[in-house]
């Protein structure tokens, strides 16, 4: 009959039902954990986070990163042993700097980014800052051998290779690598939420630190 739609064939109906089931299944599947994806897909990770109806909590990331940052302030005395009195203030300052970065840093990044033409608000930038600390959390694994074996390694002659020296050096390299990768992730995430090029994102991250750098040079 003219104008009457033809009935769907069984095969076509099965295909449509399968497609609908696939879409529903994907919608119900949880998003990949930012702890895992942030390492090599930071832009996709932060986009999923800021677009989510319920954004994942970064409290655990920040808490563990504070511990890792605080360990960076541990000081040693002339014998190579850890000095509690000398370490107290640097440890506290290390933890507070990281908390400051999460609480106040996003407002500064939003202000500087707005001048450069960015679109992100402080809430989005706070997630970018917080989740960029994931490598800092992993640095905890490297801080342990670095702090345990580094005092002993310092007493070993430069031309002598020992297990203690190697473990200590690997620990320090691991800490430094995690720190560098954390900065790389932060720049990539800022570029994504601000809709920036990488060059602008680097400027957005670096410019807020210029006044502190100048202040440190003057003192």
Secondary structure by P-SEA (a helix, b strand, c coil): cccccccccaaaaaaaaaaaaaaaaaaacccccccccccccaaaaaaaaaaccbbbbaaaaaaaaaaaaaaaacccccccccccccaaaaaaaaaaaaaaaaacaaaaaaaaaaaacccccaaaaaaaaaaaccccccaaaaaaaaaacaaaaaacccccccaaaaaaaaaaaaaaaaaaaaaaaaaaaaaaaacccaaaaaaaacccaaaaaaaaaac
